[in-house]
Amino acid sequence: MKNNRIGLKLGLVISGLFLVVLLFLGVAVDRMFTSFYYANMRTETEELASHFSVMAESSEGDTGGMMGTFAEFSGVGIYNVHRDGNVMMHSGVQAPGCLSFIRTSDVNAIFLGKKVSYLYEDPAGGRYFVSGEPVVKEGKVVSALYIMASTERMDQSLAGVRKLLILSGIGAFLLALGSTWIIAQFLSRPLLQMQKATRKIAAGELETRVDIGSKDEMGALAGAINDLAVDLQRYRDSRQEFFANISHELRTPITYLEGYANVVKERLYETEEEKDRYLDIIYMEARRIQHLVDDLFELAKMEEGKISLAPEWVDLAELTEQAVEKTKLKAGDKNLELKYTVQGTPERMYTDGARMEQIMLNLLENAIRYTERGMVNVRLSFQPGVVKLAVEDTGIGIPADELPFIFERFYRVEKSRSRSHGGTGLGLSIVSKLTGLLGGKITVASRPGEGTCFELYFELESEPREGRL
């Protein structure tokens, strides 16, 4: 896959980590084998030194010849050293170069009854293990016995182990490199798909979806991108519908205003009553435009957080009754029954009365608009610490899949209804935002063909809390 920078970076990181692990593991294994071989050879050399020192302490027979035979058989060199450092006897393998391995400090230590053991490298580069022990006769140290064993075979064995480690490490690294490349491609492929999808979405192709069905973080991210695309698509469609509705809503009153204003200007009326009727139409259409502009302005202020509230102690029962009275005429024009009931003991509420009435009027007008027959029922219920306002109608209802979006700005349920029922689709968005600003919450339940019920909940407090409104 071209330009797979994510896969390349991921592969490099994983490969680098694996290489570091291999290096540390290789060094650790090498140290382990080296320590094992060195410890084993040191033990063997010290055991030989102890054995030959016992032979040297024996006065029976030709111990020197026997020691030489054993030394040649064991492949080591034996040096019997006097206190002054002079070699009294030598047999077996002889190290090239001088006898610099015999150090005065070690000789003195041996004649004090101590044992010495160390690694020695001669001028020619040969390496030996040297072990020295005292030779005691009649309770007195008479000489120092040195055993020198070459490390050549041990070094060859270690070289073989190191070669095997290197080859194994290279093989493991190549295998890991291939596995890492496959894993990096597998992990980065969904990211590249999401990158392409987001670029298409940014270019306006909002129908684009990411097809990743895993249930891990990748799947969650893909789901979030798809949800974002759905939200953007719905926002775009609802915005386009909104502007279409606004254009329609503005065009109609403007056409009336232009036509009737021209009639009045050209004096094309016959009587003063006809003139007054035309002026009334002009006034109503002007109010219609003003109402539409006010809704847009209110929504813009609420979304920017610039709306001002004027809280006061309000009689909710009286306020609700006033809202019902203001909408009775509209309900009567459609032969709808408008009922209002109060349950519980009415209490006063500290809130913005004008905004609360605006919420009630929007809900009532919305219920009347989408109800052709039947009734609109308004219930105000006072409970301890809580008041509930319910506006229920027997209208056309709202489909279940549309309910989560009805409070969004620009959203219209069943777009064709805007022509037959009017409205701009801003009322419920304003209701939702005002309810939140006043500290309440709103729920909705609806069935197509049976009606809709909006319920608002507000807390009742004996004293206003600071910062509440």
C-alpha angles and dihedrals in degrees: 000000000000122000092009094162093155091055091046093051092044091048092049092049094048092043091049092050091047091049091051090049091049092050093050091044092048092049091047093050091046091051091047094053092042092051090046094051093043093048091047093049092045090053092049092048093049091048090051090048091052091047094049092045089056089050091049091051090055115093095195117113127325100333092167093059092045091050091050091052092050091046093054090046092050094044094236136119123240123204124184106199129194123223091262091056097256116139109239096180137011131182141157124027114003121210115232119247128024129334093255091137088075102086124187093228091054093047090051091050092050092050087053087060098261130129124232131199130175146142116261131193118197125216091263092058098257116142125214140176110231123198124179129192134174121255107220126197123175090353094304130105106241101172146352118250116208124193116197118193122183117236092208096110091043091050090050091051091049090048089054091049091049092049090051090048092050094048091045091048092050091048092047091047093051090048091048090047091056092045091047092052091052092046092046091051091047093049097041097046093078090048091053090048090052090047092054091045094051091049090053091047090049088051090056101263092129093166088072115116133186112234103209115135101181119121097219130092091289090056091047091051091048089050090051091052091049091048089050090051091049091049092048091047091049091046091050093047093045091046091051089047090047093053090046089052093046090049090050093045091049097041094057098053092039090054089050092047093049094045100045093039088055090048091053093043094051091042092235093155124099103209138026089244090058090048091051090049090053091048090051089053090050090050094048093048090048089052089049091055091045091052091051093049091047091054092051092047092048092050092048092051093048093049090051092046092239099120115120124220128206106199121197139150106285132189100226094193092055092043092052092048090053091052091050091050091051092055098042092092093055091047091049092052087061094040091244123153111235113200128186125189134173122208124194129006112320114240134189119250130207103232145109103288096197093052092045090052089048089056092050094046093049092051093046094047090047091051092048093046094056098039117086099175139005123038149306114227122199117193125185113192124188116201130167105296094346138078123197126200117194125187110189128178139179094227135128094293131214126272114249094240090055097051097084091058106041093098094054119107116258091014119137125185111229097356094222090065091072090073098047099039103028124214131121101247092245100103099082092042089055091046092052095048094045091048090054092047090052092051098254137114132226132210132184134203124183145163122198111252094010105067146257135268124201117193125192124194126199131174118240116218131185090217129025113254118231112259093012095118 
